[in-house]
């Protein structure tokens, strides 16, 4: 298990409502290729802050990596709307590519 995963799990054990730690654990699990495990934490983070675009993108990438194209597309489309609403051109371009790769 990676150091990052252990660090964030330990912090969440003592501070279960720490949103940044929840996201960070989800990201560490994603980076370790543990996509199903990452989804649970990322979904919890997004539930607390529905406009958290980076989390929405990672959720889409988890679904894509797990082979769930429909869920990935839905997540990327939500993230695209957040990118547009928040005026984030870089993520918007990334999402256009991700959607194109899915056969939008």
N, C-alpha and C positions, 0 to 999 in steps of 0.2 A: 504494500500500500504506500502511496506517495506521502511525502512529508506534508504537502499542502492539504491533502485530504485529512490526514490525522489532525493537523492544526485546526482546520475549520470544524471538524467533528467535535474536537475538545471544546472549542469556544461555544458551539451551539449547545453542547451538553449543559453548560452553565448559563447561557444566554439564548434560549430558544427563539426569542423574538427579534434577534439581531438580523435585520434584513440584509445588510451587506455581507455578513458571514454566510447567510443562507445562499445568496447568489454565488459567493466565492466558492462554497463547497460544490454547488452545482457545476460551476465552471471547471473546478479541479477534477470532478468526476467525468465531465465531458472530455477534458484533455487526456484523461486516462482511458478513454474509450468505453466508459461505463455509462452508456447513453440512457438506458432505462432508469438507472439510479439517479442520474443527473436530472431527468425530467421531473421527478417528484419534488426535488428542491427548487428547481426553476419555476415549476407551477406554483409552489407556495410563495415564492418571491413575487411573481407576477400578480398573484391574488391580492397581495398587500399594496402593490403599486402597478396598476394596469397599464400605465403609460410608459413603463420601463422598456424601451425599445430594444436594448441590447439583450435583455432576457428573452423577449419575444423572438428575436433572431436565433438565439441559442436553442430555444424550444423547437423551432423549425429545423435547425440542423440536427438535433437529436432525432426527431421523427424521420428526417431524410436518411440518417445513418442507420436507423432501424428498419428502413424499407417502407415506411408508411407515407407514401407520396401524397395522399389526400390531406393528411394532417400537416405535413410539411408545407404544402401549398397554402393551406388555410393560415398557418402561423406566419408564413412569409408575407401573405397579403395583409394581415393585420399589422405586421411590422412595417410594411411599405406605407400604410396609411399613417402610422406614427411618425415615420421618417418625413413624410410630406408635411404633416401637421406641425412637426417640430423643426422644420427647415434644415434637415441633416442631409446634405447632398451626397456625401460619401457613402453612408449606409444605404441611401436610396439607390445609388448606382449598383452597389453590391447586391441588393435585393432584386433589382431588375435582372441581374445575371443569374442569381439563384433560381428565380422563377422561370427564366428562359431555359435553364438547364433541366428543370422539371417538365418542360414541354408546355409551358403556360399556354 
